Structure formats: C-alpha cells, structure tokens
Amino acid sequence: IILIGPSGSPSSLSLEELTEQQFIMRPRGSGTRSAWENYLTGQGISPSGLKTSGECSATECVKQAVSAGLGLAFISDQAVQGGLKSGQLQEISLPGMDVKRDFFMVRRTDRPLGREEALLTGEMKGIFS
C-alpha cells in the first residue's frame, strides 16, 4: 500500500505534514483502510484526526478523485501503476511506511485445478507474492 497524490505532489511528506492534508478514504472495514490506519496508529497519529474530503468504495473512484486534486489516498500500488507511469498520479513517501496487506485465494480442494484456474493462480501468485 502506498500514499498517492495528484501530479505535482511532493515526493515525500513528514508525518506532521501528513496531518495537514485532505484525504480520499476507503470505507470502514476495507482491508486497505485497516492496513494504513494501523500504520498511522503505530506512528502516533490518530486516523480519525485526518481531514476527509470524500469517501470512495471503488478503487477507480479513489484514483479519479486524487487525480482531480480532491485529496491524497492510501491505495494498493498494484492498482495505480498506470497512473504513476503516465504521471497522472504521484507516489508520496512517508517515514517508515512499509504497509502490506494480505490477499487470500480460496479454491475447492476436492478436485484438481483446471487449465484456466491453474494459469490464474500462477498469475496471482506472481503479482501478490
């Protein structure tokens, strides 16, 4: 999970500067939100004290809101590679930030994987491991 801002954002912020920013939030209960809230709490920052300019349940909504300059957001790095490469979004580093999130794959064990299932499983392991 990384912190992103619109094009032209600073490449890094201090924790003090972070608390002065507006944020696009994921809904409560989101795995992404829980992961970065734990990071902030560990850094002595209360997540409830952050300024919120909006909440989006869809990743694309978060990316569009950030790109439009409505706030910063914590988001999966896998979800924003295109926006980072195009320069539409900017990754912003924070002191000690190394936020990870677990993904789980569920499958039936009473039968072998089919060809397509095996290919998908291999791709997912490559992306998320």
N, C-alpha and C positions, 0 to 999 in steps of 0.2 A: 504494500500500500504506500502511495506517495501523496505528497501535497502538490496540488496544481493551481496555477493562476492563469489569467489570460496572457496573450503575447505581450511582452514588455514588462512582465512582473520581475521583481528581483530574483536572482538565482538562489538566494538564501535569506532567511529571517531568523532573528533571535526569538527566544520564547516570549520575551516581553513584547516584541513587535507583533508576534502572532496574535496576542490577545487584543490587539487594536484593529484587527481585520474583520471584514464581513465574511460569512461562510454560507455556502450552499450545503445543506445537511441531507444525509440519507435518513429514512425514518427510524425511529427507535425500534430495536430488535434486529436491525440489519447487522450482519456479521462484520461488514466493513466499518460501520459506525462503532460497534463494540470494540473492535481492534484498536482504532485510533483513540477512542475515549480512554482505553486502558493505558496507552502510551502517554497521553496528556496527564492523566492522574498520577502516573509514575514520575512525571516531571514536575509535579506540584501544581498543576493547573487544573482548575475545575472545568470540565467540559460544559457544564451548564452556564458558565460565565461568558462563553463565546457569543459574539453578536451574530445572529442568524438573519440572512436576507431572504432565505427561501428553503424549501424542503422538496426534494425530488425522490421518488421511489425508483425511477428508471435511470440507469447509467447514462443513456444518451441525453436525458434531460439535464443531468448534472453537468455533462460536458458542454452542452449548449449554453447553459446559464453562466458557467465560468468563462467560456469564450466571449460571451456578451458583456463581461465585466461586472456581473452581479455579485461576485464573491469568489473566495477560494474554496477548494474542496479536497478532502481526502478521498482517494479513489484507487482502485486496482491499477497497477502500472500496465497490466496486460490490456486493459480497456482503453487506454489513451495513447498507445504507440503511434497511431496515425496522426493524431492531433499534435503530438510532440514533434514528430518528424516534419510535419508541414509548417511548424512554427505558430500554429493557431493557439497552442497551449504551451505553458512553461512549467517545468518541474521546479519546485522550490524546496531546497534542503533545510532541515531543521537539526539542531544539535541532538545527537544521539538517537535519531529516528531510524529504526530498523523494525518496522511494523510488518508482521507476517500474518497471514490468515490461512486457516486450514480449509481444504476442499475435500469432500468425500465422494467416492463413487460407489454406488450401490448396484449390485447385479445379482442375478439368480445364480446359485451355485449347484443347482440340480441338473444343469446341462452345460455343455461346453459353449464357449463364445462362438458366434457365427463370424464369418469373414469381416463384415462391416463393423460388428461390435469390437472385434479384436483391433481393427485399424483405428477406430475411435478411441479405444482405451489406450493404445500406444501413443496417439497424438496428444491426448490429455495428460498422460504421464510426462511427456516431453515438455509440455507447456508449463505444467504446475509443479514440477519437481526440481 
